[in-house]
Amino acid sequence: MSTIQHDSGMPLLTVSQLDAWYGAAHILYGVELEVRRGEVVALMGRNGAGKSTTIKSIMGLMAKWKGDVTFMGQKLSGRQPYEIARAGLGFVPEDRRVFGDLTVTENLEVGRQAPRRWPDGTQAFAWTPEDLYRLFPNLGEMRDRAGAYMSGGEQQMLTVARTLMGNPFLVLLDEPSEGVAPVIVEQMVDMIQALKEQGVSILLSEQNVHFAQLVSDRVYVLEKGLIRYTGSMQELAENEEVRRSYLTV
């Protein structure tokens, strides 16, 4: 596959006029967003708003979609998910998908990709298992445990760590705080802040407003497949009308 080129003045990820369907059901309508280097962007909305569908469309996992998705200057349309991952776009699915028969260490090795360089030649941060055990101490204490014998929160951490072994430039995080204990959520906050320090960008699909506020720079709010609001996270925190209209249950 050709080398991904990137102009540091451009967004890493640009999504334009994205529509998507499940069968005959039209889910997304002209979604537009962008993520820049070292930025954490939240994609927020209620259940069924289209957050996960947006993430899956970007990753090439939707059977039926149209629009323009550009990552580091190259179009992703027509690419297979494994090609997109090799280009440096990581994906952490909501349903985790750890390998139950493999140990923590073996799960991490499955995700390993070679170190990367930014197009200007600078070395991107290259993750090692030891880095990840420091980031997620729980995983370091269960290196030889099979994935099937871990709690949901531990599996969530393992899925994130396995994705980071691919040394992605940008990570798509789908509902990371969903159904996990508060202590795990705290570790997720620490993890996202650590990634940001290393220059990794994140597009975060999330319903938990408090969690998103702790880690995000900007936000897009989806409702019924349409972007209804975009702004800084601080602006959203101060806009009770938007939160009440599109985020409260």
C-alpha positions as CSV (number, residue, x, y, z in Angstrom):
1,M,0.0,0.0,0.0
2,S,1.2,3.5,-0.7
3,T,2.8,5.6,2.0
4,I,0.4,8.0,3.7
5,Q,1.4,11.6,3.2
6,H,0.5,14.3,5.6
7,D,0.7,18.1,5.7
8,S,1.0,19.3,9.3
9,G,-1.3,22.2,8.4
10,M,-4.1,19.8,7.5
11,P,-6.5,17.9,9.8
12,L,-5.4,14.3,10.3
13,L,-9.0,13.2,9.6
14,T,-11.7,14.9,7.6
15,V,-15.2,13.5,7.1
16,S,-17.5,15.2,4.6
17,Q,-21.1,14.6,3.6
18,L,-21.1,11.1,5.2
19,D,-24.3,9.2,4.8
20,A,-24.8,5.6,6.0
21,W,-27.4,2.9,6.0
22,Y,-28.3,-0.4,7.7
23,G,-30.2,-2.2,5.0
24,A,-32.9,0.3,4.0
25,A,-32.6,2.3,7.2
26,H,-30.9,5.6,6.6
27,I,-28.8,6.4,9.7
28,L,-26.4,9.2,8.9
29,Y,-27.2,12.4,7.0
30,G,-24.4,14.5,5.7
31,V,-22.1,14.2,8.7
32,E,-19.1,16.5,8.6
33,L,-16.2,16.6,11.2
34,E,-12.5,16.9,11.5
35,V,-9.7,15.9,13.9
36,R,-6.3,17.6,14.1
37,R,-3.0,16.3,15.4
38,G,-2.9,15.9,19.2
39,E,-6.6,16.8,19.5
40,V,-9.3,14.9,21.4
41,V,-12.7,15.3,19.7
42,A,-15.9,14.0,21.3
43,L,-18.8,12.7,19.2
44,M,-21.8,12.9,21.5
45,G,-25.5,12.1,21.4
46,R,-28.1,9.8,22.9
47,N,-28.4,6.1,22.1
48,G,-29.2,5.6,18.5
49,A,-28.0,9.1,17.4
50,G,-25.5,7.6,15.0
51,K,-22.2,7.8,16.9
52,S,-21.0,4.2,16.5
53,T,-22.2,4.2,12.8
54,T,-20.0,7.3,12.2
55,I,-17.0,5.5,13.7
56,K,-17.6,2.3,11.8
57,S,-18.1,4.2,8.5
58,I,-14.7,5.9,9.0
59,M,-13.1,2.5,9.7
60,G,-14.6,0.9,6.6
61,L,-16.9,-1.4,8.6
62,M,-20.3,-0.3,7.1
63,A,-21.6,-2.2,4.1
64,K,-23.4,0.8,2.7
65,W,-22.2,4.4,3.0
66,K,-21.2,7.3,0.9
67,G,-19.2,10.5,1.4
68,D,-15.6,11.5,1.7
69,V,-13.3,10.3,4.5
70,T,-9.7,11.6,4.2
71,F,-7.0,10.4,6.6
72,M,-3.6,12.2,6.4
73,G,-4.3,13.4,3.0
74,Q,-5.5,10.2,1.4
75,K,-9.1,9.0,0.7
76,L,-10.3,6.0,2.7
77,S,-13.2,5.2,0.4
78,G,-12.8,1.7,-1.0
79,R,-10.1,0.7,1.5
80,Q,-10.5,-2.5,3.6
81,P,-10.5,-2.1,7.4
82,Y,-7.1,-3.8,7.7
83,E,-5.6,-1.3,5.2
84,I,-7.0,1.6,7.2
85,A,-5.5,0.1,10.4
86,R,-2.1,-0.3,8.6
87,A,-2.3,3.4,7.6
88,G,-2.2,4.4,11.3
89,L,-5.9,4.6,12.2
90,G,-6.7,2.6,15.4
91,F,-10.2,1.4,16.3
92,V,-11.4,0.4,19.8
93,P,-14.9,-1.2,19.4
94,E,-17.6,-0.9,22.0
95,D,-17.9,-4.7,22.2
96,R,-14.1,-5.1,23.0
97,R,-13.5,-8.3,21.0
98,V,-10.5,-9.5,22.9
99,F,-9.2,-13.0,22.1
100,G,-10.5,-15.0,24.9
101,D,-8.1,-18.0,24.5
102,L,-5.0,-15.7,24.4
103,T,-3.2,-14.2,27.4
104,V,-2.9,-10.4,27.9
105,T,0.6,-10.5,26.5
106,E,-0.5,-12.5,23.5
107,N,-3.4,-10.2,22.8
108,L,-1.0,-7.3,22.8
109,E,1.3,-9.1,20.4
110,V,-1.6,-9.6,17.9
111,G,-1.9,-5.8,17.6
112,R,1.8,-5.0,17.1
113,Q,2.8,-2.9,14.1
114,A,6.1,-1.4,13.2
115,P,7.1,2.1,14.6
116,R,5.9,5.0,12.5
117,R,7.2,8.3,11.4
118,W,5.3,11.5,10.8
119,P,5.6,12.6,7.1
120,D,8.0,15.3,8.2
121,G,10.3,12.5,9.3
122,T,10.0,12.9,13.1
123,Q,9.5,9.6,15.0
124,A,6.0,9.0,16.3
125,F,5.8,7.5,19.8
126,A,6.3,3.7,19.6
127,W,4.4,1.8,22.3
128,T,5.8,-1.3,24.0
129,P,4.0,-3.7,26.3
130,E,5.9,-2.2,29.3
131,D,4.7,1.2,28.4
132,L,1.1,-0.1,28.4
133,Y,1.6,-2.0,31.7
134,R,2.6,1.3,33.2
135,L,-0.4,3.0,31.7
136,F,-2.7,0.2,32.8
137,P,-1.2,-1.3,36.0
138,N,-4.1,-3.8,36.2
139,L,-3.0,-5.4,32.9
140,G,0.6,-5.6,34.2
141,E,-0.6,-7.7,37.1
142,M,-2.4,-10.2,34.8
143,R,0.0,-10.6,31.9
144,D,-0.6,-14.4,31.7
145,R,-4.3,-14.3,32.2
146,A,-6.6,-15.4,29.3
147,G,-8.8,-12.7,28.0
148,A,-11.9,-14.8,28.7
149,Y,-11.2,-14.6,32.5
150,M,-11.1,-10.8,32.7
151,S,-13.8,-8.4,33.8
152,G,-15.5,-6.2,31.3
153,G,-13.5,-3.2,32.4
154,E,-10.2,-5.1,32.2
155,Q,-11.1,-6.3,28.7
156,Q,-11.8,-2.7,27.7
157,M,-8.3,-1.7,28.9
158,L,-6.8,-4.6,27.0
159,T,-8.6,-3.6,23.8
160,V,-7.3,-0.1,24.1
161,A,-3.8,-1.4,24.8
162,R,-3.9,-3.8,21.9
163,T,-4.9,-1.0,19.6
164,L,-2.0,1.2,20.8
165,M,0.4,-1.6,20.0
166,G,-0.4,-0.7,16.4
167,N,1.2,2.8,17.0
168,P,-1.8,4.7,15.6
169,F,-1.6,8.3,14.7
170,L,-5.3,8.6,15.5
171,V,-7.6,6.4,17.7
172,L,-11.3,5.9,17.2
173,L,-12.7,5.1,20.7
174,D,-16.3,3.9,20.7
175,E,-18.1,4.3,24.0
176,P,-15.1,3.5,26.3
177,S,-16.9,4.3,29.5
178,E,-20.0,2.3,28.7
179,G,-20.7,-0.4,31.4
180,V,-17.3,-0.2,33.2
181,A,-16.6,0.6,36.8
182,P,-15.7,4.2,37.9
183,V,-12.1,3.2,38.7
184,I,-11.7,2.0,35.1
185,V,-13.2,5.3,33.8
186,E,-10.6,7.2,35.9
187,Q,-7.9,5.1,34.2
188,M,-9.4,5.8,30.8
189,V,-9.1,9.5,31.6
190,D,-5.4,9.1,32.5
191,M,-4.9,7.0,29.4
192,I,-6.4,9.6,27.0
193,Q,-4.4,12.4,28.6
194,A,-1.2,10.3,28.2
195,L,-2.0,9.7,24.5
196,K,-2.6,13.4,24.0
197,E,0.8,14.1,25.5
198,Q,2.4,11.8,22.9
199,G,0.7,13.6,20.0
200,V,-2.0,10.9,19.4
201,S,-5.3,12.2,18.2
202,I,-8.6,10.7,19.4
203,L,-12.2,10.7,18.1
204,L,-14.3,9.7,21.1
205,S,-17.8,8.4,20.8
206,E,-19.4,9.0,24.2
207,Q,-22.6,9.6,26.1
208,N,-21.0,10.4,29.4
209,V,-20.8,14.2,29.5
210,H,-18.6,14.4,32.6
211,F,-16.1,11.9,31.1
212,A,-16.0,13.8,27.8
213,Q,-15.5,17.1,29.5
214,L,-12.5,15.8,31.3
215,V,-10.6,14.8,28.2
216,S,-12.0,16.5,25.1
217,D,-11.0,19.7,23.3
218,R,-14.0,20.0,20.9
219,V,-17.3,18.3,20.5
220,Y,-19.8,17.4,17.7
221,V,-23.3,16.6,18.9
222,L,-25.4,14.1,16.8
223,E,-29.1,13.6,16.9
224,K,-30.9,11.2,14.5
225,G,-27.9,11.1,12.2
226,L,-27.4,14.8,11.9
227,I,-24.8,17.1,13.4
228,R,-26.8,19.5,15.6
229,Y,-24.0,21.3,17.4
230,T,-20.3,21.8,17.2
231,G,-18.0,23.8,19.4
232,S,-15.4,23.7,22.1
233,M,-16.0,21.4,25.1
234,Q,-16.1,24.4,27.3
235,E,-18.8,26.0,25.2
236,L,-20.9,22.9,25.5
237,A,-20.4,22.8,29.2
238,E,-21.8,26.4,29.4
239,N,-24.7,25.7,27.0
240,E,-27.5,24.1,29.0
241,E,-30.0,24.4,26.2
242,V,-27.9,22.2,23.9
243,R,-27.2,19.6,26.6
244,R,-30.9,19.4,27.5
245,S,-32.1,19.2,23.9
246,Y,-29.6,16.6,22.6
247,L,-27.8,14.8,25.5
248,T,-30.1,14.4,28.5
249,V,-32.2,11.2,28.7
